């Protein structure tokens, strides 16, 4: 059964201190070719029946994202893609 | 320039209280067809040159995920997909 994935990221113009902390730690790991790290949320929503993108969008609007500082995307993901761990 | 996206989710067998809180709030919004909500992190990494998946995997291992309780996936995303906000 495909699931709905909502990706919530801070708007590009909003400072992301958590991402900056990771970016600042990278030189200590010997990594010098990263220009930016941004950290957001990934929410996986399983429906009892058919996945409903409009419903997921409504949930994202009301519960998952703060539209003043965050952008979100809603999309359908098949199980194959979700389980593709390295 | 494509960017590398790391998705970090709690392993399926680990309880996700944050996701459960959202799932429990849904009936109050009139949503009754959601069976599960799981909340994880989405990390966008921009490289100064070519995106390097192996490097991103190393960063995820050492800085972004706790392999005891979390799974992660590393993938390349083009700008088009990232900007596809609803």
Backbone of each chain as nested JSON, in Angstrom:
{
  "chains": [
    {"id": "A", "residues": [
      {"number": 1, "name": "UNK", "atoms": {"N": [0.862, -1.213, 0.0], "CA": [0.0, 0.0, 0.0], "C": [0.893, 1.257, 0.0]}},
      {"number": 2, "name": "UNK", "atoms": {"N": [0.7, 2.148, -0.98], "CA": [1.512, 3.374, -0.952], "C": [1.147, 4.228, 0.248]}},
      {"number": 3, "name": "UNK", "atoms": {"N": [2.105, 5.008, 0.728], "CA": [1.839, 5.903, 1.843], "C": [2.076, 7.332, 1.396]}},
      {"number": 4, "name": "UNK", "atoms": {"N": [1.541, 8.267, 2.187], "CA": [1.742, 9.685, 1.885], "C": [2.899, 10.198, 2.735]}},
      {"number": 5, "name": "UNK", "atoms": {"N": [3.807, 10.91, 2.098], "CA": [4.935, 11.496, 2.812], "C": [4.822, 13.014, 2.746]}},
      {"number": 6, "name": "UNK", "atoms": {"N": [4.896, 13.656, 3.899], "CA": [4.9, 15.117, 3.975], "C": [6.299, 15.552, 4.392]}},
      {"number": 7, "name": "UNK", "atoms": {"N": [6.952, 16.347, 3.564], "CA": [8.268, 16.906, 3.899], "C": [8.075, 18.346, 4.333]}},
      {"number": 8, "name": "UNK", "atoms": {"N": [8.519, 18.669, 5.53], "CA": [8.383, 20.027, 6.056], "C": [9.78, 20.613, 6.23]}},
      {"number": 9, "name": "UNK", "atoms": {"N": [10.062, 21.714, 5.539], "CA": [11.371, 22.361, 5.669], "C": [11.168, 23.843, 6.005]}},
      {"number": 10, "name": "UNK", "atoms": {"N": [12.099, 24.399, 6.768], "CA": [12.08, 25.839, 6.996], "C": [12.185, 26.549, 5.645]}},
      {"number": 11, "name": "UNK", "atoms": {"N": [11.491, 27.689, 5.502], "CA": [11.617, 28.468, 4.27], "C": [13.087, 28.858, 4.077]}},
      {"number": 12, "name": "UNK", "atoms": {"N": [13.516, 28.992, 2.813], "CA": [14.946, 29.249, 2.562], "C": [15.474, 30.501, 3.275]}},
      {"number": 13, "name": "UNK", "atoms": {"N": [14.609, 31.491, 3.485], "CA": [15.09, 32.741, 4.093], "C": [15.152, 32.668, 5.623]}},
      {"number": 14, "name": "UNK", "atoms": {"N": [14.669, 31.56, 6.201], "CA": [14.686, 31.42, 7.658], "C": [15.966, 30.709, 8.094]}},
      {"number": 15, "name": "UNK", "atoms": {"N": [16.637, 31.265, 9.091], "CA": [17.879, 30.676, 9.605], "C": [17.606, 29.297, 10.213]}},
      {"number": 16, "name": "UNK", "atoms": {"N": [18.504, 28.347, 9.959], "CA": [18.348, 26.989, 10.482], "C": [19.547, 26.659, 11.376]}},
      {"number": 17, "name": "UNK", "atoms": {"N": [19.48, 26.991, 12.66], "CA": [20.64, 26.8, 13.546], "C": [21.043, 25.334, 13.704]}},
      {"number": 18, "name": "UNK", "atoms": {"N": [20.052, 24.423, 13.655], "CA": [20.352, 23.0, 13.787], "C": [21.196, 22.517, 12.59]}},
      {"number": 19, "name": "UNK", "atoms": {"N": [20.789, 22.945, 11.397], "CA": [21.555, 22.581, 10.21], "C": [22.939, 23.202, 10.224]}},
      {"number": 20, "name": "UNK", "atoms": {"N": [23.017, 24.454, 10.68], "CA": [24.321, 25.124, 10.749], "C": [25.257, 24.428, 11.729]}},
      {"number": 21, "name": "UNK", "atoms": {"N": [24.695, 23.929, 12.831], "CA": [25.52, 23.212, 13.811], "C": [26.146, 21.975, 13.168]}},
      {"number": 22, "name": "UNK", "atoms": {"N": [25.345, 21.253, 12.364], "CA": [25.887, 20.082, 11.666], "C": [26.946, 20.521, 10.658]}},
      {"number": 23, "name": "UNK", "atoms": {"N": [26.64, 21.57, 9.875], "CA": [27.603, 22.047, 8.87], "C": [28.918, 22.461, 9.524]}},
      {"number": 24, "name": "UNK", "atoms": {"N": [28.829, 23.108, 10.693], "CA": [30.04, 23.554, 11.384], "C": [30.852, 22.384, 11.951]}},
      {"number": 25, "name": "UNK", "atoms": {"N": [30.191, 21.25, 12.2], "CA": [30.895, 20.093, 12.745], "C": [31.622, 19.304, 11.653]}},
      {"number": 26, "name": "UNK", "atoms": {"N": [31.26, 19.519, 10.385], "CA": [31.791, 18.671, 9.313], "C": [33.304, 18.777, 9.111]}},
      {"number": 27, "name": "UNK", "atoms": {"N": [33.903, 19.99, 9.166], "CA": [35.361, 20.044, 8.986], "C": [36.111, 19.16, 9.98]}},
      {"number": 28, "name": "UNK", "atoms": {"N": [35.575, 19.011, 11.197], "CA": [36.223, 18.135, 12.18], "C": [36.181, 16.67, 11.763]}},
      {"number": 29, "name": "UNK", "atoms": {"N": [35.231, 16.307, 10.869], "CA": [35.176, 14.947, 10.32], "C": [36.007, 14.83, 9.044]}},
      {"number": 30, "name": "UNK", "atoms": {"N": [36.674, 15.92, 8.654], "CA": [37.453, 15.903, 7.417], "C": [36.627, 16.168, 6.179]}},
      {"number": 31, "name": "UNK", "atoms": {"N": [35.402, 16.694, 6.349], "CA": [34.53, 16.986, 5.203], "C": [34.562, 18.494, 4.94]}},
      {"number": 32, "name": "UNK", "atoms": {"N": [35.025, 18.889, 3.754], "CA": [35.158, 20.323, 3.485], "C": [34.393, 20.758, 2.24]}},
      {"number": 33, "name": "UNK", "atoms": {"N": [33.677, 19.823, 1.584], "CA": [33.009, 20.171, 0.328], "C": [31.495, 20.299, 0.479]}},
      {"number": 34, "name": "UNK", "atoms": {"N": [31.026, 20.545, 1.701], "CA": [29.587, 20.758, 1.916], "C": [29.334, 22.24, 2.106]}},
      {"number": 35, "name": "UNK", "atoms": {"N": [28.409, 22.801, 1.321], "CA": [28.169, 24.235, 1.406], "C": [26.999, 24.57, 2.33]}},
      {"number": 36, "name": "UNK", "atoms": {"N": [26.061, 23.649, 2.506], "CA": [24.896, 23.957, 3.329], "C": [24.204, 22.688, 3.8]}},
      {"number": 37, "name": "UNK", "atoms": {"N": [23.727, 22.723, 5.032], "CA": [22.922, 21.627, 5.58], "C": [21.644, 22.248, 6.146]}},
      {"number": 38, "name": "UNK", "atoms": {"N": [20.5, 21.726, 5.739], "CA": [19.217, 22.188, 6.289], "C": [18.463, 20.979, 6.818]}},
      {"number": 39, "name": "UNK", "atoms": {"N": [17.895, 21.125, 8.008], "CA": [17.229, 19.993, 8.652], "C": [15.744, 20.296, 8.824]}},
      {"number": 40, "name": "UNK", "atoms": {"N": [14.915, 19.393, 8.317], "CA": [13.472, 19.541, 8.449], "C": [12.858, 18.247, 8.945]}},
      {"number": 41, "name": "UNK", "atoms": {"N": [11.558, 18.098, 8.712], "CA": [10.864, 16.904, 9.187], "C": [10.288, 16.119, 8.012]}},
      {"number": 42, "name": "UNK", "atoms": {"N": [10.263, 14.812, 8.175], "CA": [9.617, 13.927, 7.204], "C": [8.535, 13.177, 7.954]}},
      {"number": 43, "name": "UNK", "atoms": {"N": [7.305, 13.294, 7.506], "CA": [6.186, 12.645, 8.189], "C": [5.573, 11.615, 7.24]}},
      {"number": 44, "name": "UNK", "atoms": {"N": [5.464, 10.382, 7.693], "CA": [4.86, 9.309, 6.907], "C": [3.461, 9.042, 7.442]}},
      {"number": 45, "name": "UNK", "atoms": {"N": [2.471, 9.147, 6.568], "CA": [1.079, 8.95, 6.959], "C": [0.524, 7.734, 6.233]}},
      {"number": 46, "name": "UNK", "atoms": {"N": [0.069, 6.75, 6.999], "CA": [-0.581, 5.573, 6.414], "C": [-2.088, 5.716, 6.562]}},
      {"number": 47, "name": "UNK", "atoms": {"N": [-2.803, 5.443, 5.497], "CA": [-4.266, 5.495, 5.534], "C": [-4.823, 4.078, 5.64]}},
      {"number": 48, "name": "UNK", "atoms": {"N": [-6.011, 3.959, 6.229], "CA": [-6.639, 2.642, 6.317], "C": [-7.085, 2.179, 4.922]}},
      {"number": 49, "name": "UNK", "atoms": {"N": [-7.545, 3.101, 4.088], "CA": [-7.957, 2.744, 2.735], "C": [-7.003, 3.339, 1.712]}},
      {"number": 50, "name": "UNK", "atoms": {"N": [-7.568, 3.939, 0.672], "CA": [-6.756, 4.591, -0.342], "C": [-6.074, 5.827, 0.241]}},
      {"number": 51, "name": "UNK", "atoms": {"N": [-4.785, 6.053, -0.073], "CA": [-4.13, 7.281, 0.394], "C": [-4.812, 8.506, -0.214]}},
      {"number": 52, "name": "UNK", "atoms": {"N": [-4.971, 9.539, 0.597], "CA": [-5.747, 10.71, 0.203], "C": [-4.859, 11.953, 0.329]}},
      {"number": 53, "name": "UNK", "atoms": {"N": [-4.37, 12.43, -0.827], "CA": [-3.412, 13.544, -0.814], "C": [-4.035, 14.837, -0.292]}},
      {"number": 54, "name": "UNK", "atoms": {"N": [-5.308, 15.077, -0.646], "CA": [-5.965, 16.3, -0.185], "C": [-6.115, 16.287, 1.33]}},
      {"number": 55, "name": "UNK", "atoms": {"N": [-6.477, 15.125, 1.862], "CA": [-6.6, 14.971, 3.309], "C": [-5.24, 15.197, 3.978]}},
      {"number": 56, "name": "UNK", "atoms": {"N": [-4.192, 14.64, 3.374], "CA": [-2.845, 14.793, 3.937], "C": [-2.427, 16.265, 3.926]}},
      {"number": 57, "name": "UNK", "atoms": {"N": [-2.817, 16.978, 2.874], "CA": [-2.492, 18.403, 2.764], "C": [-3.181, 19.186, 3.886]}},
      {"number": 58, "name": "UNK", "atoms": {"N": [-4.428, 18.804, 4.165], "CA": [-5.192, 19.449, 5.239], "C": [-4.51, 19.192, 6.594]}},
      {"number": 59, "name": "UNK", "atoms": {"N": [-4.067, 17.941, 6.813], "CA": [-3.383, 17.596, 8.066], "C": [-2.089, 18.399, 8.193]}},
      {"number": 60, "name": "UNK", "atoms": {"N": [-1.346, 18.495, 7.073], "CA": [-0.08, 19.242, 7.101], "C": [-0.327, 20.7, 7.459]}},
      {"number": 61, "name": "UNK", "atoms": {"N": [-1.357, 21.269, 6.845], "CA": [-1.706, 22.677, 7.09], "C": [-2.044, 22.932, 8.546]}},
      {"number": 62, "name": "UNK", "atoms": {"N": [-2.827, 22.028, 9.132], "CA": [-3.368, 22.286, 10.464], "C": [-2.481, 21.77, 11.583]}},
      {"number": 63, "name": "UNK", "atoms": {"N": [-1.724, 20.699, 11.339], "CA": [-0.999, 20.052, 12.446], "C": [0.51, 19.98, 12.267]}},
      {"number": 64, "name": "UNK", "atoms": {"N": [0.97, 19.839, 11.02], "CA": [2.371, 19.441, 10.838], "C": [3.31, 20.597, 10.54]}},
      {"number": 65, "name": "UNK", "atoms": {"N": [2.816, 21.625, 9.858], "CA": [3.707, 22.709, 9.433], "C": [3.223, 24.048, 9.967]}},
      {"number": 66, "name": "UNK", "atoms": {"N": [4.165, 24.933, 10.19], "CA": [3.848, 26.32, 10.52], "C": [4.059, 27.145, 9.245]}},
      {"number": 67, "name": "UNK", "atoms": {"N": [2.961, 27.508, 8.551], "CA": [3.109, 28.127, 7.222], "C": [3.814, 29.49, 7.241]}},
      {"number": 68, "name": "UNK", "atoms": {"N": [3.975, 30.073, 8.423], "CA": [4.688, 31.355, 8.497], "C": [6.182, 31.15, 8.218]}},
      {"number": 69, "name": "UNK", "atoms": {"N": [6.749, 30.058, 8.725], "CA": [8.196, 29.862, 8.582], "C": [8.561, 28.588, 7.824]}},
      {"number": 70, "name": "UNK", "atoms": {"N": [7.562, 27.758, 7.489], "CA": [7.888, 26.471, 6.866], "C": [7.139, 26.263, 5.55]}},
      {"number": 71, "name": "UNK", "atoms": {"N": [7.799, 25.559, 4.63], "CA": [7.159, 25.06, 3.416], "C": [6.977, 23.558, 3.561]}},
      {"number": 72, "name": "UNK", "atoms": {"N": [5.936, 23.023, 2.909], "CA": [5.817, 21.567, 2.926], "C": [5.46, 21.045, 1.543]}},
      {"number": 73, "name": "UNK", "atoms": {"N": [5.824, 19.786, 1.305], "CA": [5.405, 19.097, 0.093], "C": [4.707, 17.809, 0.515]}},
      {"number": 74, "name": "UNK", "atoms": {"N": [3.688, 17.44, -0.243], "CA": [2.931, 16.213, 0.02], "C": [3.078, 15.323, -1.2]}},
      {"number": 75, "name": "UNK", "atoms": {"N": [3.448, 14.063, -0.992], "CA": [3.605, 13.171, -2.15], "C": [3.351, 11.725, -1.755]}},
      {"number": 76, "name": "UNK", "atoms": {"N": [3.068, 10.94, -2.789], "CA": [2.796, 9.52, -2.612], "C": [4.106, 8.763, -2.771]}},
      {"number": 77, "name": "UNK", "atoms": {"N": [4.397, 7.822, -1.885], "CA": [5.621, 7.026, -1.981], "C": [5.239, 5.563, -1.901]}},
      {"number": 78, "name": "UNK", "atoms": {"N": [5.796, 4.746, -2.809], "CA": [5.525, 3.312, -2.744], "C": [6.428, 2.674, -1.698]}},
      {"number": 79, "name": "UNK", "atoms": {"N": [6.047, 1.509, -1.235], "CA": [6.808, 0.824, -0.185], "C": [8.255, 0.581, -0.604]}},
      {"number": 80, "name": "UNK", "atoms": {"N": [8.46, 0.281, -1.89], "CA": [9.808, 0.005, -2.388], "C": [10.766, 1.135, -2.031]}},
      {"number": 81, "name": "UNK", "atoms": {"N": [10.32, 2.372, -2.327], "CA": [11.207, 3.51, -2.1], "C": [11.458, 3.708, -0.612]}},
      {"number": 82, "name": "UNK", "atoms": {"N": [10.416, 3.488, 0.197], "CA": [10.543, 3.712, 1.632], "C": [11.533, 2.723, 2.249]}},
      {"number": 83, "name": "UNK", "atoms": {"N": [11.531, 1.489, 1.729], "CA": [12.352, 0.447, 2.35], "C": [13.775, 0.383, 1.8]}},
      {"number": 84, "name": "UNK", "atoms": {"N": [14.127, 1.307, 0.903], "CA": [15.444, 1.241, 0.272], "C": [16.533, 1.791, 1.176]}},
      {"number": 85, "name": "UNK", "atoms": {"N": [16.758, 1.087, 2.279], "CA": [17.811, 1.536, 3.194], "C": [19.169, 1.099, 2.663]}},
      {"number": 86, "name": "UNK", "atoms": {"N": [20.209, 1.869, 2.936], "CA": [21.523, 1.566, 2.386], "C": [22.147, 0.334, 3.054]}}
    ]},
    {"id": "B", "residues": [
      {"number": 1, "name": "UNK", "atoms": {"N": [21.745, 22.584, -9.484], "CA": [22.656, 21.563, -8.903], "C": [21.845, 20.602, -8.03]}},
      {"number": 2, "name": "UNK", "atoms": {"N": [21.905, 19.298, -8.32], "CA": [21.181, 18.368, -7.45], "C": [21.746, 18.38, -6.037]}},
      {"number": 3, "name": "UNK", "atoms": {"N": [20.882, 18.074, -5.085], "CA": [21.342, 18.002, -3.701], "C": [21.114, 16.603, -3.151]}},
      {"number": 4, "name": "UNK", "atoms": {"N": [21.785, 16.319, -2.047], "CA": [21.62, 15.021, -1.42], "C": [20.611, 15.164, -0.283]}},
      {"number": 5, "name": "UNK", "atoms": {"N": [19.644, 14.266, -0.235], "CA": [18.652, 14.261, 0.832], "C": [18.83, 13.007, 1.674]}},
      {"number": 6, "name": "UNK", "atoms": {"N": [18.939, 13.196, 2.982], "CA": [19.013, 12.068, 3.916], "C": [17.706, 12.034, 4.696]}},
      {"number": 7, "name": "UNK", "atoms": {"N": [16.987, 10.938, 4.606], "CA": [15.758, 10.748, 5.387], "C": [16.073, 9.849, 6.562]}},
      {"number": 8, "name": "UNK", "atoms": {"N": [15.814, 10.333, 7.762], "CA": [16.087, 9.547, 8.969], "C": [14.751, 9.263, 9.65]}},
      {"number": 9, "name": "UNK", "atoms": {"N": [14.431, 7.979, 9.813], "CA": [13.183, 7.584, 10.481], "C": [13.504, 6.607, 11.61]}},
      {"number": 10, "name": "UNK", "atoms": {"N": [12.713, 6.66, 12.667], "CA": [12.831, 5.637, 13.703], "C": [12.578, 4.267, 13.083]}},
      {"number": 11, "name": "UNK", "atoms": {"N": [13.291, 3.225, 13.542], "CA": [13.025, 1.878, 13.051], "C": [11.566, 1.519, 13.346]}},
      {"number": 12, "name": "UNK", "atoms": {"N": [10.96, 0.689, 12.478], "CA": [9.526, 0.386, 12.638], "C": [9.162, -0.154, 14.025]}},
      {"number": 13, "name": "UNK", "atoms": {"N": [10.091, -0.88, 14.667], "CA": [9.754, -1.48, 15.955], "C": [9.918, -0.51, 17.121]}},
      {"number": 14, "name": "UNK", "atoms": {"N": [10.419, 0.706, 16.864], "CA": [10.604, 1.684, 17.934], "C": [9.358, 2.576, 18.026]}},
      {"number": 15, "name": "UNK", "atoms": {"N": [8.866, 2.755, 19.24], "CA": [7.681, 3.582, 19.458], "C": [7.964, 5.041, 19.081]}},
      {"number": 16, "name": "UNK", "atoms": {"N": [6.997, 5.701, 18.44], "CA": [7.16, 7.091, 18.01], "C": [6.081, 7.948, 18.676]}},
      {"number": 17, "name": "UNK", "atoms": {"N": [6.337, 8.439, 19.891], "CA": [5.296, 9.173, 20.625], "C": [4.857, 10.456, 19.915]}},
      {"number": 18, "name": "UNK", "atoms": {"N": [5.793, 11.103, 19.2], "CA": [5.45, 12.338, 18.492], "C": [4.436, 12.052, 17.377]}},
      {"number": 19, "name": "UNK", "atoms": {"N": [4.683, 10.974, 16.628], "CA": [3.741, 10.594, 15.585], "C": [2.403, 10.16, 16.157]}},
      {"number": 20, "name": "UNK", "atoms": {"N": [2.461, 9.447, 17.284], "CA": [1.21, 9.002, 17.907], "C": [0.384, 10.186, 18.401]}},
      {"number": 21, "name": "UNK", "atoms": {"N": [1.069, 11.223, 18.9], "CA": [0.34, 12.418, 19.348], "C": [-0.42, 13.047, 18.188]}},
      {"number": 22, "name": "UNK", "atoms": {"N": [0.224, 13.108, 17.019], "CA": [-0.459, 13.654, 15.84], "C": [-1.622, 12.746, 15.454]}},
      {"number": 23, "name": "UNK", "atoms": {"N": [-1.376, 11.421, 15.421], "CA": [-2.434, 10.482, 15.036], "C": [-3.636, 10.604, 15.982]}},
      {"number": 24, "name": "UNK", "atoms": {"N": [-3.351, 10.783, 17.288], "CA": [-4.447, 10.895, 18.262], "C": [-5.223, 12.193, 18.118]}},
      {"number": 25, "name": "UNK", "atoms": {"N": [-4.592, 13.224, 17.551], "CA": [-5.268, 14.511, 17.381], "C": [-6.172, 14.535, 16.153]}},
      {"number": 26, "name": "UNK", "atoms": {"N": [-5.969, 13.582, 15.232], "CA": [-6.677, 13.641, 13.957], "C": [-8.194, 13.515, 14.069]}},
      {"number": 27, "name": "UNK", "atoms": {"N": [-8.728, 12.599, 14.917], "CA": [-10.192, 12.507, 14.992], "C": [-10.842, 13.848, 15.359]}},
      {"number": 28, "name": "UNK", "atoms": {"N": [-10.152, 14.654, 16.163], "CA": [-10.71, 15.973, 16.505], "C": [-10.788, 16.891, 15.293]}},
      {"number": 29, "name": "UNK", "atoms": {"N": [-9.985, 16.605, 14.245], "CA": [-10.063, 17.37, 12.995], "C": [-11.061, 16.743, 12.029]}},
      {"number": 30, "name": "UNK", "atoms": {"N": [-11.716, 15.661, 12.458], "CA": [-12.663, 14.986, 11.569], "C": [-12.007, 13.99, 10.638]}},
      {"number": 31, "name": "UNK", "atoms": {"N": [-10.748, 13.625, 10.92], "CA": [-10.04, 12.663, 10.074], "C": [-10.039, 11.307, 10.776]}},
      {"number": 32, "name": "UNK", "atoms": {"N": [-10.645, 10.3, 10.143], "CA": [-10.741, 8.998, 10.803], "C": [-10.135, 7.875, 9.969]}},
      {"number": 33, "name": "UNK", "atoms": {"N": [-9.564, 8.198, 8.796], "CA": [-9.062, 7.128, 7.92], "C": [-7.539, 7.046, 7.906]}},
      {"number": 34, "name": "UNK", "atoms": {"N": [-6.887, 7.557, 8.951], "CA": [-5.428, 7.45, 9.052], "C": [-5.088, 6.359, 10.06]}},
      {"number": 35, "name": "UNK", "atoms": {"N": [-4.261, 5.398, 9.646], "CA": [-3.943, 4.287, 10.546], "C": [-2.644, 4.526, 11.304]}},
      {"number": 36, "name": "UNK", "atoms": {"N": [-1.726, 5.319, 10.754], "CA": [-0.438, 5.508, 11.43], "C": [0.252, 6.781, 10.951]}},
      {"number": 37, "name": "UNK", "atoms": {"N": [0.894, 7.476, 11.88], "CA": [1.711, 8.641, 11.551], "C": [3.082, 8.432, 12.188]}},
      {"number": 38, "name": "UNK", "atoms": {"N": [4.146, 8.541, 11.4], "CA": [5.508, 8.436, 11.947], "C": [6.272, 9.688, 11.536]}},
      {"number": 39, "name": "UNK", "atoms": {"N": [7.0, 10.263, 12.485], "CA": [7.685, 11.525, 12.225], "C": [9.193, 11.323, 12.335]}},
      {"number": 40, "name": "UNK", "atoms": {"N": [9.887, 11.705, 11.277], "CA": [11.34, 11.604, 11.277], "C": [11.966, 12.899, 10.801]}},
      {"number": 41, "name": "UNK", "atoms": {"N": [13.219, 12.824, 10.371], "CA": [13.913, 14.028, 9.926], "C": [14.277, 13.916, 8.455]}},
      {"number": 42, "name": "UNK", "atoms": {"N": [14.259, 15.078, 7.782], "CA": [14.728, 15.169, 6.404], "C": [15.876, 16.164, 6.394]}},
      {"number": 43, "name": "UNK", "atoms": {"N": [17.043, 15.745, 5.943], "CA": [18.213, 16.615, 5.936], "C": [18.654, 16.839, 4.496]}},
      {"number": 44, "name": "UNK", "atoms": {"N": [18.752, 18.114, 4.098], "CA": [19.196, 18.464, 2.749], "C": [20.647, 18.928, 2.823]}},
      {"number": 45, "name": "UNK", "atoms": {"N": [21.514, 18.263, 2.06], "CA": [22.939, 18.594, 2.066], "C": [23.323, 19.11, 0.685]}},
      {"number": 46, "name": "UNK", "atoms": {"N": [23.839, 20.348, 0.632], "CA": [24.349, 20.907, -0.618], "C": [25.873, 20.813, -0.621]}},
      {"number": 47, "name": "UNK", "atoms": {"N": [26.413, 20.345, -1.727], "CA": [27.87, 20.263, -1.871], "C": [28.38, 21.436, -2.715]}},
      {"number": 48, "name": "UNK", "atoms": {"N": [29.622, 21.829, -2.479], "CA": [30.189, 22.91, -3.293], "C": [30.422, 22.418, -4.721]}},
      {"number": 49, "name": "UNK", "atoms": {"N": [30.803, 21.16, -4.896], "CA": [31.007, 20.627, -6.236], "C": [29.963, 19.58, -6.546]}},
      {"number": 50, "name": "UNK", "atoms": {"N": [30.392, 18.455, -7.099], "CA": [29.481, 17.355, -7.394], "C": [28.944, 16.738, -6.094]}},
      {"number": 51, "name": "UNK", "atoms": {"N": [27.646, 16.433, -6.036], "CA": [27.108, 15.763, -4.851], "C": [27.763, 14.385, -4.675]}},
      {"number": 52, "name": "UNK", "atoms": {"N": [28.071, 14.046, -3.455], "CA": [28.844, 12.841, -3.159], "C": [28.032, 11.964, -2.2]}},
      {"number": 53, "name": "UNK", "atoms": {"N": [27.403, 10.918, -2.763], "CA": [26.511, 10.076, -1.955], "C": [27.268, 9.325, -0.859]}},
      {"number": 54, "name": "UNK", "atoms": {"N": [28.479, 8.861, -1.181], "CA": [29.246, 8.127, -0.167], "C": [29.599, 9.035, 0.994]}},
      {"number": 55, "name": "UNK", "atoms": {"N": [29.984, 10.26, 0.682], "CA": [30.296, 11.245, 1.715], "C": [29.053, 11.525, 2.568]}},
      {"number": 56, "name": "UNK", "atoms": {"N": [27.903, 11.67, 1.9], "CA": [26.655, 11.938, 2.626], "C": [26.309, 10.773, 3.546]}},
      {"number": 57, "name": "UNK", "atoms": {"N": [26.585, 9.546, 3.082], "CA": [26.306, 8.369, 3.894], "C": [27.189, 8.368, 5.148]}},
      {"number": 58, "name": "UNK", "atoms": {"N": [28.445, 8.798, 4.969], "CA": [29.384, 8.895, 6.098], "C": [28.88, 9.934, 7.111]}},
      {"number": 59, "name": "UNK", "atoms": {"N": [28.404, 11.087, 6.598], "CA": [27.88, 12.144, 7.472], "C": [26.654, 11.639, 8.231]}},
      {"number": 60, "name": "UNK", "atoms": {"N": [25.777, 10.925, 7.504], "CA": [24.563, 10.407, 8.146], "C": [24.928, 9.441, 9.259]}},
      {"number": 61, "name": "UNK", "atoms": {"N": [25.89, 8.56, 8.977], "CA": [26.329, 7.569, 9.964], "C": [26.88, 8.229, 11.22]}},
      {"number": 62, "name": "UNK", "atoms": {"N": [27.687, 9.269, 11.03], "CA": [28.422, 9.828, 12.164], "C": [27.685, 10.946, 12.872]}},
      {"number": 63, "name": "UNK", "atoms": {"N": [26.843, 11.7, 12.142], "CA": [26.255, 12.902, 12.731], "C": [24.736, 12.922, 12.753]}},
      {"number": 64, "name": "UNK", "atoms": {"N": [24.094, 12.308, 11.754], "CA": [22.665, 12.588, 11.569], "C": [21.745, 11.524, 12.158]}},
      {"number": 65, "name": "UNK", "atoms": {"N": [22.194, 10.269, 12.151], "CA": [21.299, 9.194, 12.593], "C": [21.915, 8.432, 13.752]}},
      {"number": 66, "name": "UNK", "atoms": {"N": [21.072, 7.887, 14.58], "CA": [21.478, 6.965, 15.634], "C": [21.133, 5.558, 15.161]}},
      {"number": 67, "name": "UNK", "atoms": {"N": [22.139, 4.807, 14.673], "CA": [21.831, 3.524, 14.021], "C": [21.2, 2.49, 14.945]}},
      {"number": 68, "name": "UNK", "atoms": {"N": [21.241, 2.725, 16.242], "CA": [20.607, 1.782, 17.165], "C": [19.083, 1.844, 17.035]}},
      {"number": 69, "name": "UNK", "atoms": {"N": [18.549, 3.047, 16.871], "CA": [17.089, 3.178, 16.846], "C": [16.557, 3.76, 15.536]}},
      {"number": 70, "name": "UNK", "atoms": {"N": [17.464, 4.194, 14.632], "CA": [16.991, 4.857, 13.411], "C": [17.546, 4.201, 12.145]}},
      {"number": 71, "name": "UNK", "atoms": {"N": [16.729, 4.235, 11.079], "CA": [17.162, 3.867, 9.737], "C": [17.302, 5.146, 8.923]}},
      {"number": 72, "name": "UNK", "atoms": {"N": [18.2, 5.139, 7.947], "CA": [18.262, 6.314, 7.067], "C": [18.404, 5.883, 5.612]}},
      {"number": 73, "name": "UNK", "atoms": {"N": [17.949, 6.769, 4.734], "CA": [18.163, 6.577, 3.306], "C": [18.855, 7.817, 2.768]}},
      {"number": 74, "name": "UNK", "atoms": {"N": [19.736, 7.614, 1.808], "CA": [20.466, 8.724, 1.183], "C": [20.128, 8.709, -0.298]}},
      {"number": 75, "name": "UNK", "atoms": {"N": [19.715, 9.865, -0.847], "CA": [19.373, 9.875, -2.27], "C": [19.62, 11.251, -2.856]}},
      {"number": 76, "name": "UNK", "atoms": {"N": [19.72, 11.267, -4.189], "CA": [19.946, 12.499, -4.927], "C": [18.599, 13.071, -5.338]}},
      {"number": 77, "name": "UNK", "atoms": {"N": [18.394, 14.361, -5.154], "CA": [17.144, 14.997, -5.549], "C": [17.481, 16.198, -6.414]}},
      {"number": 78, "name": "UNK", "atoms": {"N": [16.773, 16.341, -7.552], "CA": [17.0, 17.511, -8.398], "C": [16.232, 18.697, -7.833]}},
      {"number": 79, "name": "UNK", "atoms": {"N": [16.638, 19.893, -8.203], "CA": [15.99, 21.104, -7.681], "C": [14.498, 21.124, -7.965]}},
      {"number": 80, "name": "UNK", "atoms": {"N": [14.112, 20.596, -9.146], "CA": [12.704, 20.576, -9.521], "C": [11.841, 19.936, -8.441]}},
      {"number": 81, "name": "UNK", "atoms": {"N": [12.285, 18.752, -8.0], "CA": [11.488, 18.007, -7.028], "C": [11.445, 18.748, -5.695]}},
      {"number": 82, "name": "UNK", "atoms": {"N": [12.574, 19.349, -5.31], "CA": [12.637, 20.022, -4.026], "C": [11.702, 21.238, -3.992]}},
      {"number": 83, "name": "UNK", "atoms": {"N": [11.57, 21.912, -5.125], "CA": [10.79, 23.154, -5.131], "C": [9.307, 22.947, -5.414]}},
      {"number": 84, "name": "UNK", "atoms": {"N": [8.884, 21.69, -5.523], "CA": [7.5, 21.423, -5.909], "C": [6.556, 21.568, -4.717]}},
      {"number": 85, "name": "UNK", "atoms": {"N": [6.457, 22.786, -4.207], "CA": [5.552, 23.009, -3.083], "C": [4.125, 23.102, -3.588]}},
      {"number": 86, "name": "UNK", "atoms": {"N": [3.16, 22.672, -2.783], "CA": [1.77, 22.66, -3.237], "C": [1.211, 24.075, -3.358]}}
    ]}
  ]
}
